[in-house]
Amino acid sequence: NGLDKFDRESQKFTNYQFYTRTPVIYEDSNEYLWYGTNVGLFKLDPATKILTNFKNQPEDQKSLSGNSITSIIEDNKGDLWIGTSDGLNRFDRESENFSRFFHDPVNPQSLSSNIVIQLLQDRNVRIWVATLDCLNLYNTDQDIFYLIKHVPSIPESLSDNLVANLYQDQSGVIWIGTLTGGLNKFSESYNRFHLFPQDFVQISHQESNPDETIRSGIQDSLLDS
């Protein structure tokens, strides 16, 4: 159970017992290790070996919104963004407080769904949020989300609202993988998506450069503010 750290010099493993699944592992710019589990968020200080657990506290609105972690990224300001199955969180490491983002059915500029699947910050320091109900682009200045959805009547829209993967390659291209709609390539200059159908995306890791070939499955998308 838990997590194993492999020392290449000694060829030995060190086990950190969590007694839970650890589906997300992230190392931040300060070399702290963050583990996303189904019982909250853990931070490991590699120097002291101290493990800190952050969990949802129902009475504390500045605690983690949900305990099932799906994605972790660090933004250009050093804040951590944590996706959960019950909302999106921005973590201020100085105050150790969480700012929460939830779906609000009466606010079209809120997060599209509380179930967050994956996060990405692009080279233009924009935060992309894949949820169970379409793709979201966070506007940091206005503190709102632009929703990027599949529109059947618009070929250049997102191919499927269920986004499974987000990736930006070395050239800056954003690739979006969907569950059933294939692979999407986001065109920054035209603000639209180009779709690669599922039967087109047959990628071999052995035959391709992993940074030049993207294995995901999503596409085209419109920015609906």
C-alpha positions as CSV (number, residue, x, y, z in Angstrom):
1,N,0.0,0.0,0.0
2,G,1.0,3.6,-0.4
3,L,3.9,5.0,-2.4
4,D,7.4,3.7,-3.2
5,K,10.5,5.9,-3.8
6,F,13.3,4.3,-5.9
7,D,16.9,5.2,-5.2
8,R,18.9,4.7,-8.4
9,E,22.2,4.6,-6.6
10,S,21.3,2.0,-4.0
11,Q,18.7,0.3,-6.2
12,K,16.4,0.2,-3.2
13,F,12.8,1.3,-2.5
14,T,11.6,3.4,0.4
15,N,7.9,2.9,1.1
16,Y,5.5,5.6,2.4
17,Q,2.4,4.0,3.6
18,F,-0.9,5.7,2.8
19,Y,-3.2,2.8,2.9
20,T,-5.0,4.3,0.0
21,R,-4.7,4.7,-3.8
22,T,-2.3,7.5,-5.0
23,P,-3.5,8.2,-8.5
24,V,-1.9,11.7,-8.8
25,I,1.8,12.5,-8.0
26,Y,3.2,16.0,-8.6
27,E,6.6,17.7,-7.8
28,D,6.4,21.5,-7.4
29,S,9.1,24.1,-8.1
30,N,10.3,23.8,-4.5
31,E,10.8,20.1,-4.9
32,Y,7.9,19.2,-2.5
33,L,6.0,16.1,-3.5
34,W,2.2,16.2,-3.6
35,Y,0.1,13.1,-3.7
36,G,-3.5,13.1,-4.7
37,T,-5.5,10.3,-3.1
38,N,-9.1,9.4,-2.4
39,V,-8.7,10.5,1.2
40,G,-7.3,14.0,0.5
41,L,-4.1,15.8,-0.5
42,F,-0.7,14.9,0.9
43,K,2.5,17.0,0.9
44,L,5.9,15.3,1.5
45,D,8.8,17.5,2.5
46,P,11.8,15.6,1.0
47,A,14.2,17.1,3.5
48,T,12.4,16.4,6.8
49,K,10.3,13.4,5.5
50,I,7.3,15.1,7.1
51,L,4.0,14.1,5.5
52,T,1.1,16.6,5.8
53,N,-2.5,15.7,4.9
54,F,-5.0,18.3,3.7
55,K,-8.6,17.2,3.8
56,N,-12.1,18.6,3.4
57,Q,-13.4,20.0,6.7
58,P,-17.1,20.6,6.4
59,E,-17.0,23.5,8.8
60,D,-14.1,25.2,7.2
61,Q,-14.8,27.0,3.8
62,K,-11.1,27.5,3.3
63,S,-10.3,23.7,3.4
64,L,-10.1,21.4,0.4
65,S,-13.4,21.1,-1.4
66,G,-13.3,17.4,-1.8
67,N,-11.1,14.5,-0.8
68,S,-10.9,12.6,-4.1
69,I,-8.1,14.2,-6.0
70,T,-8.0,14.0,-9.8
71,S,-5.3,16.5,-10.9
72,I,-2.6,18.8,-9.5
73,I,-0.7,21.6,-11.3
74,E,1.4,24.6,-10.2
75,D,0.8,28.0,-11.8
76,N,3.3,30.7,-12.7
77,K,2.6,32.5,-9.3
78,G,3.5,29.3,-7.3
79,D,0.0,28.5,-6.3
80,L,-1.3,25.0,-6.6
81,W,-4.5,24.1,-8.4
82,I,-6.1,20.9,-7.3
83,G,-9.0,19.2,-9.2
84,T,-11.3,17.0,-7.2
85,S,-14.5,15.1,-7.8
86,D,-16.2,17.8,-5.9
87,G,-14.9,21.1,-7.2
88,L,-11.7,23.0,-8.2
89,N,-9.3,24.4,-5.6
90,R,-6.5,27.0,-5.7
91,F,-4.1,26.5,-2.8
92,D,-2.1,29.4,-1.3
93,R,1.0,27.8,0.3
94,E,1.8,30.7,2.5
95,S,-1.6,30.8,4.3
96,E,-2.3,27.1,3.5
97,N,-5.9,28.1,2.5
98,F,-7.9,26.8,-0.4
99,S,-10.0,29.0,-2.7
100,R,-12.9,26.9,-4.0
101,F,-14.6,27.0,-7.4
102,F,-17.9,25.2,-8.0
103,H,-20.6,24.9,-10.6
104,D,-23.4,27.3,-10.1
105,P,-26.5,26.4,-12.2
106,V,-27.6,30.1,-12.3
107,N,-24.2,31.4,-13.3
108,P,-23.2,30.5,-16.9
109,Q,-19.6,31.8,-16.2
110,S,-19.0,29.4,-13.3
111,L,-17.2,26.0,-13.5
112,S,-19.2,23.7,-15.9
113,S,-19.1,20.7,-13.5
114,N,-17.8,20.0,-10.0
115,I,-16.2,16.8,-11.3
116,V,-12.7,17.9,-12.5
117,I,-10.8,15.5,-14.7
118,Q,-7.6,17.3,-15.6
119,L,-5.8,20.6,-15.4
120,L,-3.3,22.5,-17.6
121,Q,-1.6,25.9,-17.5
122,D,-0.4,26.9,-21.0
123,R,2.5,29.1,-22.0
124,N,0.2,32.1,-21.9
125,V,-0.4,31.2,-18.2
126,R,-4.1,30.4,-18.8
127,I,-5.7,27.7,-16.7
128,W,-7.6,25.0,-18.7
129,V,-10.0,22.8,-16.7
130,A,-11.4,19.6,-18.1
131,T,-14.6,18.5,-16.4
132,L,-17.2,15.9,-16.8
133,D,-19.3,18.5,-18.7
134,C,-17.0,20.2,-21.3
135,L,-13.7,22.2,-21.2
136,N,-13.3,25.4,-19.2
137,L,-10.8,28.3,-19.6
138,Y,-10.3,30.3,-16.5
139,N,-10.1,34.1,-16.8
140,T,-7.8,35.2,-13.9
141,D,-8.6,38.9,-14.3
142,Q,-12.4,38.6,-14.1
143,D,-12.5,35.4,-12.0
144,I,-14.8,33.7,-14.4
145,F,-14.8,30.6,-16.6
146,Y,-15.3,30.5,-20.4
147,L,-17.0,27.2,-21.4
148,I,-15.8,25.4,-24.4
149,K,-18.4,23.0,-25.7
150,H,-19.4,20.8,-28.6
151,V,-21.9,22.5,-30.8
152,P,-23.3,20.0,-33.4
153,S,-24.0,22.7,-36.0
154,I,-20.5,24.1,-35.8
155,P,-17.8,21.8,-37.3
156,E,-15.0,23.8,-35.6
157,S,-16.4,23.3,-32.1
158,L,-15.2,20.8,-29.5
159,S,-15.8,17.3,-30.8
160,D,-17.0,15.9,-27.4
161,N,-17.8,17.5,-24.1
162,L,-16.2,14.8,-22.0
163,V,-12.5,15.8,-22.1
164,A,-10.1,13.1,-20.9
165,N,-6.6,14.6,-21.5
166,L,-5.0,18.0,-21.9
167,Y,-1.4,18.5,-23.3
168,Q,0.7,21.3,-24.7
169,D,3.6,20.3,-26.9
170,Q,7.0,22.0,-27.3
171,S,5.7,24.2,-30.1
172,G,2.9,25.5,-28.0
173,V,0.1,23.5,-29.6
174,I,-2.7,22.5,-27.2
175,W,-4.0,19.0,-27.7
176,I,-7.3,17.9,-26.2
177,G,-8.3,14.3,-25.9
178,T,-12.0,13.3,-25.6
179,L,-13.6,10.1,-24.5
180,T,-15.6,9.4,-27.7
181,G,-14.9,12.4,-30.0
182,G,-11.3,11.8,-31.0
183,L,-8.3,14.1,-30.7
184,N,-8.5,17.9,-31.0
185,K,-5.8,20.4,-31.9
186,F,-6.5,23.9,-30.7
187,S,-5.6,26.6,-33.3
188,E,-4.6,29.7,-31.3
189,S,-4.6,32.1,-34.3
190,Y,-8.1,31.1,-35.4
191,N,-9.5,30.3,-32.0
192,R,-10.9,27.0,-33.2
193,F,-10.2,23.3,-33.1
194,H,-9.1,20.8,-35.7
195,L,-10.4,17.2,-35.2
196,F,-8.5,14.0,-35.7
197,P,-11.1,11.2,-35.7
198,Q,-10.6,8.2,-33.5
199,D,-9.8,5.9,-36.4
200,F,-7.0,8.3,-37.4
201,V,-5.3,8.4,-34.0
202,Q,-3.2,5.2,-34.1
203,I,0.0,6.2,-32.3
204,S,2.9,3.9,-31.4
205,H,5.2,5.1,-28.6
206,Q,8.0,3.0,-30.2
207,E,7.7,4.7,-33.6
208,S,7.1,8.3,-32.6
209,N,8.6,11.1,-30.6
210,P,6.3,11.2,-27.5
211,D,6.4,15.0,-27.5
212,E,5.6,15.4,-31.2
213,T,2.8,12.8,-31.2
214,I,-0.1,13.2,-28.9
215,R,-2.2,10.3,-27.7
216,S,-5.4,11.9,-26.4
217,G,-8.9,12.2,-27.8
218,I,-10.7,15.5,-28.0
219,Q,-11.4,18.2,-30.4
220,D,-12.8,21.4,-31.7
221,S,-14.2,23.9,-29.3
222,L,-16.0,27.2,-29.1
223,L,-15.4,29.8,-26.4
224,D,-18.8,30.5,-24.9
225,S,-18.6,33.3,-22.4
